[in-house]
Amino acid sequence: MLKKRLYYGFFAALIALPFVISAGCSKPPTEEIAKAEKAVEDARQKEAPAYVPDLFAKADESLKKAKDFVTGKKYKEAKQAAVETEGLAQQAITAIEPAKAKIKADADQAVLDIQKGMDELKAAVEGSAKKKALTQKREEIQAMIAKWEADFAAAKEKLQTKVKEGADSLKAIKEDLGAKKDEAISALSGPAAAPKK
């Protein structure tokens, strides 16, 4: 009888051993999750969402997936997702400066284009100075130019500290100027007022 109990006890322990081992080995990857969180936060602090939004979104989504795996007690998958998250966040950080340089180069070109467009408009305003019939139109266009110049100065200043925001402002000014410039120049080159009798 004692042999039988020992046999069953040994057999039960043998069956339970893999479960005990897997339970002991299967623990949340807290260190990997912490590293992934830090990497994503570093990328956020370096403005990755503004300059490399697609890469940052992938890293952020991967972090959420890793946390969901932990919640579901899928620790192996959680660890793999956390390691992947850290890599994606590092890629995002690496890509920030090249993206910022491209945005800055595009912004510098926009500055030149805006300045050229405003110069053309100013020349058209000056060229229409003798046409009295165009006085009201000229004043409207001068008001538009004054607004663009104020917005332009603010955007160039913002470009020094917040490259993305400054570039976005310059792009908006360029689009607005481009949409209205030809029409304004055409209106200013209209016929002169007929002489009074």
Residue pairs with C-beta under 8 A, 6 or more apart in sequence:
26 73
26 75
26 76
27 75
28 70
28 75
28 78
29 66
29 70
29 75
29 78
29 79
29 82
32 66
32 78
32 79
32 82
32 83
32 86
33 66
33 67
33 70
33 78
33 82
35 82
35 86
36 62
36 63
36 66
36 81
36 82
36 83
36 85
36 86
36 89
37 63
39 59
39 85
39 86
39 89
39 90
39 93
40 56
40 59
40 60
40 63
40 85
40 89
42 89
42 93
43 56
43 59
43 89
43 92
43 93
43 96
44 56
46 93
46 96
47 96
47 164
48 55
48 56
48 59
48 89
48 92
48 93
48 95
48 96
49 56
49 57
50 164
51 95
51 96
51 99
51 100
51 103
51 164
52 92
52 95
52 96
52 99
55 88
55 91
55 92
55 95
56 89
56 92
58 88
59 85
59 88
59 89
59 91
59 92
62 81
62 84
62 85
62 88
63 81
63 82
63 85
65 81
66 78
66 79
66 81
66 82
66 84
66 85
67 78
69 75
69 77
69 78
69 81
70 78
100 163
100 164
103 163
103 164
103 167
104 159
104 163
104 167
106 167
106 171
107 159
107 163
107 166
107 167
107 170
107 171
110 167
110 170
110 171
110 173
110 174
111 152
111 156
111 170
113 174
114 148
114 152
114 170
114 173
114 174
114 177
115 152
117 174
117 177
117 178
117 181
118 145
118 148
118 149
118 152
118 177
120 181
120 185
121 141
121 144
121 145
121 177
121 181
121 184
121 185
122 145
124 141
124 184
124 185
124 188
124 189
125 138
125 141
125 142
125 145
125 188
127 188
127 189
128 134
128 137
128 138
128 188
128 189
129 138
130 192
131 188
131 190
131 192
131 193
132 192
132 193
133 190
133 191
133 192
133 193
134 187
134 188
134 190
134 193
137 187
137 188
137 190
138 188
141 184
141 187
141 188
144 180
144 184
148 173
148 176
148 177
151 169
151 173
152 170
152 173
154 169
155 166
155 169
155 170
155 173
156 166
156 170
157 166
158 165
158 166
158 169
159 166
159 167
159 170
160 166
